[in-house]
Amino acid sequence: MDERFFYLPFVLCPQIGPSRFTKLLKYFGTAKEAFGADEKSLLASGIGQSSVGSLIDFRKTFSLEKCIQDLEKKHISFVTTQERDYPELLKEAAAPPLVLFYKGYADALKKRPTIGVVGTRKISSYGISVTQSFVKELVAAGCVIVSGLAFGVDSVAHEATLAAQGVTIAVLGSGVDICSPVEHQRLYDRIIANNGIVVSAFPPGTVPSRFTFPARNSIIAGLSEALLVTEAAADSGSLITATAERRLSRPVCAVPGPVTHSLSVGTNMLLREGSQVATGADDILHAIKRKVHFETVRVKNALSLGQQEILEALKCEDLHFDQIVRTIGKPASYIGSQLSMLELLGYIKNNGGIYSIV
């Protein structure tokens, strides 16, 4: 049987874990040799008597053949760090998962550039419009969007990617056979159906907990060439992801927000700490030093100067029609016609006279 399959029992066995498995690999050379080793040899590897006892007990009831069959039934695949298909970016992490489980389109893990998009779960209308706008332009630039399928910024990022016909990677804090949160099952299915992929370092059947999400955040960082935080409170989990990205010496970009809004505290704090200001997709692409040629809808439709001025004004906040007229300083009839055109082109939406970027 192929060596890669012998990684599975060590991921599933209690009391082994990545560090002990790494010790076993160094001592025995292969996972297959380690799995078949006797007690004396296992003790000599240095993983400890308790772990050796756990592994020996586990082997008595574990069937590798049945394990493989169960994965196939659930359409779950996996890739190990020793395989060519393992994401190169993730290998650069301090402790990359030795086995990465996934459902979906494997080639999504090979596409570049990858941009992580994360932020608050309690997203505001500002956060929604900013996330949608950035993702739309990043997808137009050929970027793959990486996020965590959570409520808020994560789900908006995935949805915006699909709406722009892009590819997205969802990283779970559970097994890939468990959609978390359950409310996102339809989104989970759409990601897979549209050439995307759902990945996890945790074996199938693992339920999400507060202990699994830090590892999930580290994988998001590991898979991303750069990280974009669009909206975040002071205690947002996205700040953990930002820290992991910095440890990899990769760019963290943050969208500035209103100083009076609690959901901008995290992003503004990142900016004070040295993160790069993101006011558009080109800021992120420049941060990763990629000269990616892309045409946004704005370029394709050759927007007028007036239309571009309106979009610039709406980048900061949603505005009432009268506020836009005062800001731009042109006749109401002119502003009205420009707004109508922008709405037809899909740039903005009108909510009772208050305009916002889509």
ABEGO torsion letter per residue (X at the ends): XBAAAAAAAAAABBGAEAAAAAAAAAAAGBAAAAAABBAAAAAAAGAEAAAAAAAAAAAAABBAAAAAAAAAAAGBBBBBAABAABBAAAAABABBBABBBBBEBAAAAABOBBBBBBEBABBBAAAAAAAAAAAAAAAAAGBBBBBAGBBEAAAAAAAAAAAAGBBBBBBBABBAABBOBAAAAAAAAAAAAAGBBBBBABBBGBBBBAAAAAAAAAAAAAABABBBBABBBAABAAAAAAAAAAAAGBBBBBBBBBAABAAAAAAAAAAAAGBBBBABAAAAAAAAGBBBBBBBAAAAAGBBAAAAAAAAAAAABBBBAAAAAAAAGBBAAAAAAAAAAAAAAGABBBBGGBBBBX
